[in-house]
Amino acid sequence: MQPMELRTQQVGPWGMNTYVLVCPDSKRSVLIDPGADPDILSDMLAGTTPVAILLTHTHGDHTGALDEMRSRLKVPLLAHPGPHAGGIELDANRWLRHGNVVQVGKHTLRVLHTPGHIGDQICFAIEDDYRIVVGDTIFDGGPGKTWSSEEFQTTLKTLREIVLAWPDATICYPGHGPHFRLGDRRAAIEAFLEKDHGDFFGDATWDR
């Protein structure tokens, strides 16, 4: 079986990475995080049959074109049950929880709940593959921003219990910035976790 095709494009004023995953055999696809620029998103899906829209989380830069793309594609919306950003009521067709799977043609995506940056943050790991779409869970240079010390402590727990359990060969595809190999950042993340951060929250880098 051929590996999934991964298409990516930066959209919107914050350079948010939208992803399309395609099963090469069936040409079935999913759109992940329709942040902005609906025409660009539609072009990303060219030559495929979309079967769902997936959200890594509900911050506005990841959902700005959601209503328009739901109208255009008329496919189910799959997302975490929340709580969602700003208390919005998300009208999803299917709620995704940790360990759930999403079928895309012959391929399977596994859902990983990775809260911290926001409570409804999830990742999509391609099964039998080394690639994971991680949203704003983790970036090349640090973890996703937090807005309270409680959220930051949740981020540390997510890093310890979920992210560092992934193999070194894992390629992380984040919501902003370049993709990166987890093994190249493991030592920096481990050192970050060993520090006493006190009641810190906000933007952090691995060498903070």
N, C-alpha and C positions, 0 to 999 in steps of 0.2 A: 504494500500500500504506500502510495506517495505521501510525503509529509504535507501538512496543511500549508497553503500559501498565506503569508501574512502581508497585508498591505497597510501602509501607514501614511498619514498626512497631518501636518500641523494646520489647525484651524483656529479662527477667532483671535482676539487681541492679545490673549495670554499664551499663544503658541501651544495650545492643548493638542496632544496626540490622539487622534481618532484612529481606530484600527478596524480592518475588515479581515476576517478569517474565512478562508475558502477551502472546501473539500475539493481537491483537484479532480477526483473521479466523478462526483455527482454535480459539481459546480454549485452546490448549496453553500450559502454564506451567512455570516452574522455580522452586524454592524455594532461596534463597541464604542460607546460614549459619543453620541452625536452632538458635539459641543457648539458648532456654528457652521455657517457656509453650506446650506443644504445642497446646492448644485455640485459642490466639490464632493460631498458625501455620496451623492447619487452616482457621480462619475467613478468613485472608488468601487462601486458595486457592479460596474459594467461587466457583462458576460457571465454574471452569476444569478442564482435564484435566492434572494434573501429569505431566510426562514425566521429570523428574530432580531430584535434590537436588545442589546445587553448593556447594563450600566455597571461600571465599577463602583460608583457612588453618585450622590445627588447634588453635589456642588454645581452652581450655575454654569461654570465654564465647561462642564462635562455634559450639560443637558440643554444648552441654549437652543438647539435645533430639534429637540426631541419631538415636540408636537408636530412640527412640519414633516419630519421623517416618518412619524407614525401615520400621518395622513397620506403621504406618498406611497409608502411600502405596504401598509395594511397587514403588518405581521405582528405577532405577540411581543409585548415588552416584558423582559425578565430582569428582576432587580431584587436586592435585599429588602426585607420587610421594614427595616428602619430601626430607630427613628431616623427621619430624613432631614436634610439640610433645611433650616428655617421653619421646621414643622410642616413642610408641604405634605399634602396628601397625594401620594403617587398612585395612579390608577394602573397598576401592573396586571398583566395576565397570568403571571406565575411568579411566586416569591421564591428566591434562591437562598438556601442556607448552607452552612459549611458541610462539605461532603456531597452535596447534590451534583448531578451531572447534567450537561446540556449536549444533546446529540446534534451534530452538524454533518449531514451526509454519513460517511463511513467513520468519521472522527468523533471523539468525545472530549468535551471540556469539563474539567473538575473545578468546582467552586470552593474557594478558600476564604473564610471570613477573617479579615485582617484589620480590626478596628484600631483606632488611635487618632489618625488624622480626622476621621469622622466615624460615627458608630456603624454606618451602613456600608463601610468600605469592604469590597470583596475583590479577589483576584481570580483570573481564569487560567488554569494550567492545562495545556494541551497534553492529553494522556499519551504515554509512550513517546514523548518528545522532551526537549530540554527548554522549551519556551513557555514563559508565563507572562500574561498581561497583568501588570501589578497596580494599575491606576496610580493613585498618589500615596500608596503604602510606603514606597521606598524609591529614592532616586539615586543616581550615580554618586551624588555628593552628600547625601544625608537622608533622614526620614522625612515624611510629610509633615507640614506645619501643624502645630496644635494650638488650641486656644485656652487651655487650662492645664494645671499640673496633673489633674486626673487623666486627661487625655494623653498627656506625655507619658505617664506611667503605663497606660494601656499600650501605647506604642512600644515601649521597652519590652513589655510582656509579649506582644506580637512578634517582635524581632527575635526574642529568645526562643519562643515555643514554636513558631511557624516558619519564619523566613530562614533562620539558620539551619533548619532541618532539611532545606532543599540542597541538592548536590551542588558542588562547585561549578559544574558545567552548565547550570541553569542560566539562561539568558533572560534578564528582566526587561520588560517593555513598559516603561512608566508613562504616566499621564503628561509629563513635561520632560523635555530634554532627551538625551541619547539613551539608547539601550546599552546594557552593560552585562558583563559576566559576573555572577555572584562570587565566584571564587576569587576574583580580583579585588573584591571589597570585603571579604570575610574577616580578615585580620583587623581592618579598620572598624568594622561593626562590633567585633568582639571587644576591642579596646574601648569603644564608645560605651558599651554596656557595663564595663568594669568601673567607669567613673561614677562619682557621687554627684548627681545633677541637682540635688536638693529639690526645691519646688519649682524648678524651671519649666517653662513652656514657651512655644513660639517656633521660630525658624532655627534649625540646628544643622550643623555640618558634622561629619564623622570625626573631625579633629577639634570639635568644640571643647 
